[in-house]
Amino acid sequence: MKDVQWSFVSFATASFAHLLLRIVLGRSLGPSGLGLYTLVFTIYMFGMQFAAFGIGSALTKYVAQYQDDLPKINEFVSSGILGSMISGSAMGLLLYTLSEIISIHFFHNSEMTNLLKITALCFPFISMQKVVIGTLNGLREMKWYAVVNIFQNVSVLVISIILVLRLNMDVMGAVLGFVIPTILVGMLSLTFIRNFLVRPSKLTSTVLKEISWFGFYVVLANSIGMINTQIDSLLIGHFMDETEVGYYEVAIIFMQGVILLPQALQRVTTPSIATYYGKGDLNKIQQLIKNTMFKSFAITVCISVILAIFGKFLIVMVFKEEFLPAYIPMITLLIGYSIYSTFVSIGGCLASIGKVQIIFKISAVCAALNTILNILLIPRFGLIGAASATSISLLFTTLINMYYVKRYTSKRYAK
């Protein structure tokens, strides 16, 4: 319960900071400014997955699995830092090089070019931070895990508000608001794992290869998985404009409240499942999955009903009346997110038992479906088409993932 509490505090703080910042940006910059910021931040989120190269997730699994073998943990953590520096620098250089192509040729917005170049600077640092929080998660040091995340999100909120409201830097200030804290927290977070860092050895290269191979599938799965929740905003920006993206972002913001608790639960269930799997205790894994999903579903349904009934009032109260076009897409998204959030609570299960190849294949199929549906529906139905495409793909994602979770946590198929 302490782990759940710290995890929940971490995600609650992140979600509150995320919500409050979007409110400030929405009210200060309007739908167009919020939409432009959303597009840049979405690209940052995609790039972040590749910058970290899944090493953080790999360390959560291996550190939890070898929790009684300190020399082994030292090798994994040291290798993870080395790998993250390489992958983060490569991803930053790639985004910097392609920033003009992405801005002008895909989004038809030259203003994005400099914003993306600035964003590229923080990738090496976010990848190191991912290693730190992945290690802390594997060690079940959820208190310090929460501290890193809370400091990151509060810093983003405070610096962004100062730059946007006090210095009137508009969207540029909002982008610097997450770039500057990312760099600072990335460097400072290394102090939490300094005792696990050792000099490179022959074993380090072997361990780096192992976590990189694991991370390769994780990063592809996570990146493709992000398509299920982010491709709609990107394609709205491509087919429509940043103002429509701003409306849609408001609908998405309320969806974050739906998946808040399930995400917090996942940070605890992921290392727990890895530990049980390392001991061969499938019964405890099955019991953990059943109990977690039941509680998550009950809470999610209550939150969804509240949003459906009071959605218009909340949009006007929190943002402004000009954002009311977000209500119908929000109701449509609730259908998919309400079901999907239940799976999110145990979403790290397949990775915890080493089935990363399965995750990749599932994510690829679901992402292809979501992309096709968005391409077909957005030009014809606009924001409602985007929301419908996302809800359908999330429902499909939940069903196919639960099939494989049930299959690979049963004694018949476990290897």
Summary of the structure (lengths in Angstrom):
residues: 415
radius of gyration: 20.5
end to end distance: 30.2
largest distance: 62.0
contacts: 1576
relative contact order: 0.13
helix: 89%
strand: 0%
